[in-house]
Amino acid sequence: MICFRLKKSFQVVSAIAFIFSFIACHPFKHSEEKAVITVGSRNITKAELKKDIENIRDEMGISDRDLEQGITPVINKIVEKYLIMEYGGELKIEISDDELASSIKDLTKDYPDEAFKDMLLENSIDYDSWEKNLLKKLLIEKISQKAIGGINPITLDEIEAYYNSHKDEFKHPRMVRLRQIVVQSREEAGKILARLAGGEDMGQLAKKCSITPDAKNGGDMGWISEGQFDEDIENIILSLPVGGKSDIIKSSFGYHIFEAMELLAEGYSSLPEVMKEIEASLTLQKKELLYKKWISDLKDRYPVKIEKDIYESWNK
């Protein structure tokens, strides 16, 4: 299926994922230092706020310049996090030991023995701190799911209406689904061409001989559209018939042989092709609206006070 880009506004998944990104969230403690933000019963000092902001910066790889320019939404998301924690505390929502253990098992399943802890240490992250922050992440996720998890399913009428009113989003250029074999020398590529001419299967040869990551998929590169290759290579691959194979083509990656697996003329993706993507997008839009309303309700429920100049002075 051909993927497309739906034009979406800020979505709730992004908002919640952003909140989850705290690597070293501090425990909530009373402090003699003046609070710069108050959320319900929770007082956040300037030092604590700065720590939260820096954790987001480090976790998401945000430059200091971008952070300065976008500090308002960052602080606002931190406030949302505390609102969610207040709500969860009132409802006494907790993460059980079994839930935490299950999540740790799932996250570390691909790491043998102590490799996961070693990876954390390489990134200057203590395992105990990581586990505590995972617990906080799971808690926020559980609280949010409890509050906005249930929405009415997207109907076929809603999907059709979106498709018909956003038709240009599903327009695609001329495309070809390609398979390739890439090797390091022209001589080796010539031998493979001879084997292909002798009737050997290109997918199997790609698995055995190709040096690119797509070799494990039989050289399947997926759908390639106009503009993704240099013009000279593009003219060759877009002129291939289905099942047709190119001659040897040299690039900076090696020596290629391409095969056209499927062709698609310029046009529009059909409704059946994009139905799942539209459904997912509309579901996220509904969740976004629910999330925004929920946060608005939480602000009414738990008073929020923010020092006026903290957006400019948080790091001073």
C-alpha positions as CSV (number, residue, x, y, z in Angstrom):
1,M,0.0,0.0,0.0
2,I,1.2,3.5,-0.8
3,C,1.6,5.8,2.2
4,F,0.6,9.4,2.1
5,R,1.0,12.4,4.4
6,L,-2.2,13.6,6.1
7,K,-2.1,17.3,7.1
8,K,-2.6,17.1,10.8
9,S,-2.6,19.7,13.5
10,F,-0.9,19.0,16.8
11,Q,-2.0,15.5,18.0
12,V,-2.6,14.1,21.4
13,V,-0.1,11.3,20.9
14,S,2.6,13.9,20.3
15,A,1.5,15.8,23.4
16,I,1.6,12.8,25.6
17,A,4.8,11.5,24.1
18,F,6.4,14.8,24.8
19,I,5.3,14.7,28.4
20,F,6.8,11.2,28.7
21,S,10.2,12.4,27.8
22,F,11.4,13.3,31.3
23,I,14.6,11.3,32.0
24,A,15.1,12.4,35.6
25,C,11.8,13.7,37.0
26,H,12.2,14.8,40.5
27,P,10.0,13.5,43.4
28,F,7.5,16.1,44.6
29,K,8.9,17.6,47.7
30,H,8.1,20.7,49.7
31,S,11.0,23.2,49.5
32,E,11.9,26.4,51.2
33,E,12.8,27.8,47.8
34,K,10.1,30.0,46.3
35,A,7.7,28.2,43.9
36,V,7.6,29.6,40.4
37,I,4.7,27.3,39.4
38,T,1.9,26.0,41.5
39,V,-0.3,23.2,40.2
40,G,-3.0,22.2,42.7
41,S,-1.1,21.2,45.8
42,R,2.2,20.9,44.0
43,N,4.8,23.6,44.2
44,I,7.6,23.6,41.6
45,T,10.7,25.7,42.3
46,K,12.8,27.4,39.7
47,A,15.5,24.7,40.2
48,E,13.1,21.9,39.7
49,L,11.6,23.5,36.6
50,K,15.0,24.1,35.1
51,K,15.8,20.4,35.7
52,D,12.7,19.3,34.0
53,I,13.4,21.6,31.0
54,E,17.0,20.4,30.7
55,N,15.9,16.8,30.8
56,I,13.5,17.4,27.9
57,R,16.2,19.2,26.0
58,D,18.7,16.3,26.5
59,E,16.2,13.6,25.8
60,M,14.8,15.1,22.6
61,G,18.1,16.5,21.4
62,I,16.8,20.1,21.3
63,S,19.5,22.8,20.7
64,D,19.7,25.6,23.3
65,R,18.6,28.0,20.6
66,D,15.5,26.0,19.6
67,L,14.8,25.6,23.3
68,E,14.9,29.4,23.9
69,Q,12.6,30.0,20.9
70,G,10.1,27.3,22.0
71,I,10.3,27.5,25.8
72,T,6.6,28.5,26.2
73,P,5.1,25.2,24.9
74,V,7.8,23.3,26.8
75,I,6.8,24.8,30.1
76,N,3.1,24.5,29.2
77,K,3.6,20.8,28.7
78,I,5.4,20.5,32.0
79,V,2.4,22.1,33.7
80,E,0.2,19.6,31.9
81,K,2.3,16.7,33.3
82,Y,1.7,18.0,36.8
83,L,-2.0,18.4,36.2
84,I,-2.2,14.8,35.1
85,M,-0.2,13.7,38.2
86,E,-2.6,15.7,40.5
87,Y,-5.6,14.0,38.9
88,G,-4.0,10.5,39.2
89,G,-3.2,11.2,42.9
90,E,-6.8,12.1,43.6
91,L,-8.1,9.0,41.9
92,K,-5.3,6.9,43.6
93,I,-4.2,5.5,40.3
94,E,-1.0,3.4,40.7
95,I,1.3,1.1,38.7
96,S,1.5,-2.3,40.2
97,D,4.8,-4.2,40.6
98,D,3.6,-6.7,37.9
99,E,2.9,-3.8,35.4
100,L,6.3,-2.3,35.9
101,A,8.0,-5.7,35.6
102,S,6.1,-6.5,32.4
103,S,7.1,-3.2,30.9
104,I,10.8,-3.6,31.8
105,K,10.7,-7.1,30.4
106,D,9.3,-5.9,27.1
107,L,11.7,-3.0,26.8
108,T,14.8,-5.0,27.6
109,K,13.9,-8.3,25.7
110,D,16.3,-7.6,22.9
111,Y,19.3,-7.0,25.2
112,P,21.2,-10.0,26.4
113,D,22.2,-10.2,30.1
114,E,23.5,-6.9,31.4
115,A,23.7,-5.2,27.9
116,F,20.8,-2.9,28.7
117,K,22.3,-1.6,31.9
118,D,25.6,-1.2,30.0
119,M,23.8,0.8,27.3
120,L,22.3,3.1,30.0
121,L,25.7,3.6,31.6
122,E,27.2,4.6,28.3
123,N,24.6,7.3,28.2
124,S,25.3,8.4,31.8
125,I,21.9,7.0,33.0
126,D,21.7,5.1,36.3
127,Y,19.5,2.0,36.1
128,D,17.6,2.8,39.3
129,S,16.9,6.3,38.0
130,W,15.8,4.9,34.7
131,E,13.4,2.5,36.4
132,K,11.9,5.3,38.6
133,N,11.3,7.4,35.5
134,L,9.8,4.5,33.6
135,L,7.4,4.1,36.5
136,K,6.4,7.8,36.2
137,K,6.0,7.4,32.5
138,L,3.7,4.4,32.9
139,L,1.7,6.2,35.5
140,I,1.1,9.2,33.3
141,E,0.1,6.9,30.5
142,K,-2.3,5.0,32.7
143,I,-3.9,8.1,34.0
144,S,-4.3,9.6,30.5
145,Q,-5.7,6.3,29.2
146,K,-8.2,6.2,31.9
147,A,-9.3,9.7,31.2
148,I,-9.5,9.8,27.4
149,G,-9.0,6.2,26.3
150,G,-12.5,5.5,25.2
151,I,-13.8,7.2,22.0
152,N,-16.5,6.3,19.6
153,P,-15.2,4.3,16.6
154,I,-14.7,6.2,13.3
155,T,-17.5,5.5,11.0
156,L,-17.3,4.6,7.3
157,D,-19.2,7.8,6.5
158,E,-16.6,9.9,8.3
159,I,-13.8,8.2,6.4
160,E,-15.5,8.7,3.1
161,A,-16.3,12.4,3.9
162,Y,-12.6,13.0,4.7
163,Y,-11.4,11.3,1.6
164,N,-13.7,13.2,-0.7
165,S,-12.9,16.6,0.9
166,H,-9.1,16.1,1.0
167,K,-8.6,14.3,-2.4
168,D,-5.4,16.2,-3.2
169,E,-3.7,14.6,-0.1
170,F,-4.0,11.3,-1.8
171,K,-2.5,12.3,-5.1
172,H,0.7,10.4,-6.0
173,P,3.3,10.8,-8.8
174,R,4.4,8.1,-11.2
175,M,5.9,5.3,-9.0
176,V,7.8,2.0,-9.3
177,R,8.3,-0.7,-6.8
178,L,11.9,-1.7,-7.1
179,R,14.1,-4.6,-6.2
180,Q,17.9,-4.2,-6.2
181,I,21.1,-6.0,-5.9
182,V,24.2,-4.0,-4.9
183,V,27.7,-5.3,-5.0
184,Q,31.1,-3.8,-4.6
185,S,32.6,-4.5,-8.1
186,R,31.5,-4.4,-11.7
187,E,32.9,-7.9,-12.2
188,E,30.7,-9.3,-9.5
189,A,27.7,-7.4,-10.8
190,G,28.4,-8.9,-14.3
191,K,28.4,-12.4,-12.8
192,I,25.0,-11.8,-11.2
193,L,23.6,-10.5,-14.4
194,A,24.6,-13.7,-16.1
195,R,23.0,-15.8,-13.3
196,L,19.8,-13.8,-13.7
197,A,19.9,-14.4,-17.5
198,G,20.2,-18.0,-16.7
199,G,16.9,-17.9,-14.8
200,E,17.9,-17.6,-11.2
201,D,15.5,-15.7,-8.9
202,M,16.6,-12.1,-8.2
203,G,15.1,-12.0,-4.7
204,Q,17.1,-15.0,-3.7
205,L,20.3,-13.6,-5.2
206,A,19.7,-10.4,-3.4
207,K,19.5,-12.2,-0.1
208,K,22.7,-14.0,-0.8
209,C,24.8,-11.3,-2.6
210,S,23.6,-7.8,-2.0
211,I,25.4,-5.6,0.5
212,T,22.5,-3.2,1.3
213,P,20.1,-3.5,4.3
214,D,17.2,-4.4,2.0
215,A,18.9,-7.6,1.1
216,K,17.1,-9.4,3.9
217,N,13.8,-8.5,2.1
218,G,15.1,-9.9,-1.2
219,G,16.3,-6.5,-2.2
220,D,12.7,-5.0,-2.1
221,M,13.1,-1.2,-1.8
222,G,9.4,-0.5,-1.7
223,W,7.7,2.2,-3.8
224,I,10.0,4.8,-5.4
225,S,8.6,8.0,-6.8
226,E,9.9,10.6,-9.3
227,G,12.6,12.8,-7.7
228,Q,14.1,10.3,-5.3
229,F,17.0,9.3,-7.6
230,D,19.5,11.2,-9.8
231,E,17.8,12.0,-13.1
232,D,20.0,9.6,-15.1
233,I,19.2,6.6,-12.8
234,E,15.5,7.7,-12.5
235,N,15.1,7.7,-16.3
236,I,16.4,4.1,-16.4
237,I,14.3,2.7,-13.6
238,L,11.1,4.4,-14.6
239,S,11.4,3.1,-18.1
240,L,11.6,-0.5,-17.0
241,P,8.6,-2.8,-17.7
242,V,7.2,-4.9,-14.9
243,G,9.8,-7.7,-14.4
244,G,12.4,-5.8,-16.4
245,K,15.9,-5.6,-15.1
246,S,18.5,-2.8,-15.7
247,D,22.0,-3.1,-16.8
248,I,24.8,-2.5,-14.2
249,I,24.5,1.1,-12.8
250,K,27.3,2.5,-10.7
251,S,26.7,4.8,-7.8
252,S,28.5,5.9,-4.7
253,F,27.1,2.9,-2.9
254,G,28.4,0.3,-5.4
255,Y,27.2,-1.4,-8.5
256,H,23.4,-1.8,-8.8
257,I,21.0,-4.0,-10.8
258,F,17.4,-3.0,-10.5
259,E,14.2,-4.8,-11.2
260,A,10.8,-3.2,-11.6
261,M,8.3,-5.3,-9.5
262,E,5.2,-3.1,-10.0
263,L,4.4,0.2,-11.8
264,L,1.9,2.8,-10.8
265,A,0.9,5.7,-13.1
266,E,0.4,9.2,-11.7
267,G,-3.0,9.4,-10.0
268,Y,-4.9,9.1,-6.8
269,S,-4.8,6.4,-4.2
270,S,-8.2,4.7,-3.9
271,L,-10.3,4.9,-0.8
272,P,-9.7,1.2,0.1
273,E,-5.9,1.8,-0.1
274,V,-6.0,4.7,2.3
275,M,-8.9,3.8,4.6
276,K,-6.7,2.6,7.5
277,E,-4.6,5.8,7.4
278,I,-7.6,8.0,7.4
279,E,-9.2,6.1,10.2
280,A,-6.0,6.4,12.3
281,S,-5.8,10.1,11.6
282,L,-9.4,10.8,12.5
283,T,-9.0,8.8,15.6
284,L,-6.0,10.9,16.7
285,Q,-8.0,14.1,15.9
286,K,-10.8,12.9,18.2
287,K,-8.3,12.1,20.9
288,E,-6.7,15.5,20.5
289,L,-10.0,17.2,21.1
290,L,-10.7,15.0,24.1
291,Y,-7.2,15.6,25.5
292,K,-7.5,19.4,25.1
293,K,-10.8,19.4,26.8
294,W,-9.5,17.2,29.6
295,I,-6.5,19.4,30.3
296,S,-8.8,22.5,30.2
297,D,-11.1,20.8,32.8
298,L,-8.0,19.9,34.9
299,K,-7.0,23.5,35.0
300,D,-10.4,24.4,36.3
301,R,-10.2,21.6,38.9
302,Y,-6.6,22.3,40.0
303,P,-5.6,26.0,40.1
304,V,-2.4,26.8,38.1
305,K,-0.3,29.8,39.0
306,I,2.8,30.6,36.9
307,E,5.2,33.5,37.6
308,K,4.9,36.0,34.8
309,D,8.5,36.3,34.0
310,I,9.5,32.6,34.3
311,Y,9.3,32.0,30.5
312,E,12.2,34.5,30.2
313,S,14.1,33.9,33.5
314,W,13.9,30.1,33.9
315,N,17.6,29.6,33.2
316,K,18.9,32.7,34.9
